[in-house]
Amino acid sequence: MSSQHPEQQAEQAADRLPAQVEEERREQPIARTGMFGSKTTGDTSGYGGLVVRQSPKVGAPRPYGGPDGAAEPGEFDEIADQLERAFPDYGDAIERVVIHRGEMTFFVKREHLREVARTMRDDPSLRFELCSAVSGVHYPQDTGAELHSVTHLLSITHNRRVRLEATCPDADPHVPSLVPVYPTSDWHERETYDFFGIVYDGHPALTRIQMPDDWVGHPQRKDYPLGGIPVEYRGAEIPPPDERRSYT
């Protein structure tokens, strides 16, 4: 009998991405060295020799299982099968399926994103009625797919959750807006545009929602420079981070 808690067992079993041998990892390109990106001063963290390599784009093998991490066909297989049946271009639209930590993500080619989302919403066997969030991720080393738009869907009918993830290059940061399918994604897409610079084509009013209208750049990109504006606090003025006193 295992001494692990059942939740720990389920979490480990749910991590379905295939493992890599050491020789395969060494062949991958280096994404960064060190822990905190220190370049101008010595790294005193003890992680100065750390080498982080770019992870390959892998997908989970069948059977996908379900949120409980079972190794046999389960809820995630049902969702994939139902989408494949309802969406004729499934093989061309879905680049890969990732099952990680008990969560399911469909990587969708951006030109098919809106129709896949419409199918997820309208098909009776799927019925993902609610878009609960749209978020962005920036991977500077992922050449040709630096920006990721992640749509979180919830099926109230079947009590299921999935993600649709579409990528676009930094040089062409365009993804179809899902406002025509899920009106609740309106402000979510504005926030993702504001912070990551992803342009949602077809959005009714794609303007900044957090930063001032004349703000330059997108603050949550990983290559955004560390800086800021002075902040007044109880009569004291705190300079932006890049102008503060340095002790190095």
PEDAZI-V962888 format. One record per residue. N is the residue number from 1. OMEGA is omega in degrees with one decimal (NA if undefined). Layout:
((N:OMEGA) (N:OMEGA))
This chain:
((1:-178.4) (2:178.0) (3:-178.9) (4:174.5) (5:179.8) (6:178.6) (7:177.3) (8:178.1) (9:-179.7) (10:-179.2) (11:-179.8) (12:179.2) (13:-177.9) (14:178.2) (15:-169.5) (16:-179.6) (17:-176.7) (18:179.3) (19:179.0) (20:176.4) (21:-174.2) (22:-179.0) (23:179.5) (24:-179.9) (25:-177.7) (26:-179.3) (27:-178.7) (28:-179.4) (29:-179.7) (30:178.4) (31:177.6) (32:174.1) (33:-177.1) (34:-176.6) (35:-169.7) (36:176.2) (37:-179.5) (38:-178.5) (39:-173.3) (40:-179.3) (41:178.8) (42:178.4) (43:-178.2) (44:-176.9) (45:-175.1) (46:-179.3) (47:-176.8) (48:-179.3) (49:-178.7) (50:177.0) (51:179.1) (52:-178.0) (53:-179.2) (54:-178.1) (55:177.1) (56:178.0) (57:-177.0) (58:176.8) (59:179.7) (60:177.3) (61:171.8) (62:-5.1) (63:-178.5) (64:-178.3) (65:-178.4) (66:-178.5) (67:-179.6) (68:175.4) (69:179.9) (70:-177.0) (71:178.8) (72:179.7) (73:-176.7) (74:-174.0) (75:-178.6) (76:176.0) (77:177.9) (78:-179.4) (79:-179.7) (80:-180.0) (81:-179.3) (82:177.6) (83:178.9) (84:178.8) (85:-174.3) (86:-176.2) (87:-173.7) (88:-177.7) (89:-176.7) (90:-176.3) (91:-180.0) (92:-174.3) (93:-175.2) (94:-179.4) (95:179.4) (96:177.3) (97:-179.3) (98:173.4) (99:-174.5) (100:178.8) (101:176.6) (102:179.8) (103:-175.0) (104:178.5) (105:171.9) (106:173.2) (107:-171.4) (108:172.4) (109:-169.9) (110:-179.1) (111:179.1) (112:-170.3) (113:-174.8) (114:-178.2) (115:175.5) (116:178.9) (117:178.8) (118:177.3) (119:178.2) (120:-179.3) (121:-166.6) (122:-176.8) (123:-176.4) (124:-179.0) (125:178.9) (126:174.2) (127:171.2) (128:-169.9) (129:-169.0) (130:167.6) (131:-174.7) (132:-179.0) (133:168.6) (134:-178.2) (135:-179.7) (136:174.6) (137:179.6) (138:176.3) (139:-176.4) (140:-177.2) (141:-178.4) (142:-173.3) (143:-179.7) (144:178.7) (145:-174.4) (146:-176.3) (147:179.4) (148:173.8) (149:-173.5) (150:179.9) (151:-177.9) (152:-176.1) (153:179.2) (154:172.5) (155:177.0) (156:-179.4) (157:-174.7) (158:-179.8) (159:-179.8) (160:177.8) (161:173.0) (162:174.9) (163:169.6) (164:-177.5) (165:179.1) (166:-178.4) (167:175.2) (168:-180.0) (169:178.5) (170:-179.4) (171:180.0) (172:-169.6) (173:-175.9) (174:176.4) (175:178.9) (176:176.2) (177:177.1) (178:177.5) (179:177.0) (180:179.9) (181:179.3) (182:-179.4) (183:-179.4) (184:-179.6) (185:-177.0) (186:-177.0) (187:178.1) (188:179.2) (189:176.7) (190:179.5) (191:178.6) (192:175.1) (193:-177.1) (194:-172.5) (195:-175.8) (196:178.8) (197:175.6) (198:-178.2) (199:-178.6) (200:-177.2) (201:-179.7) (202:177.1) (203:-174.9) (204:-178.6) (205:-174.9) (206:178.2) (207:178.7) (208:-177.7) (209:-179.9) (210:-177.5) (211:176.0) (212:-176.4) (213:-177.0) (214:-179.0) (215:-179.6) (216:176.9) (217:-175.8) (218:-163.4) (219:-177.2) (220:170.7) (221:-176.1) (222:178.2) (223:178.3) (224:-174.8) (225:176.3) (226:-178.7) (227:179.4) (228:179.5) (229:178.9) (230:-179.8) (231:176.8) (232:-178.5) (233:177.7) (234:175.9) (235:179.4) (236:178.6) (237:179.1) (238:-178.4) (239:176.0) (240:-173.3) (241:-175.4) (242:179.1) (243:-178.9) (244:-178.8) (245:178.8) (246:179.8) (247:-179.6) (248:NA))
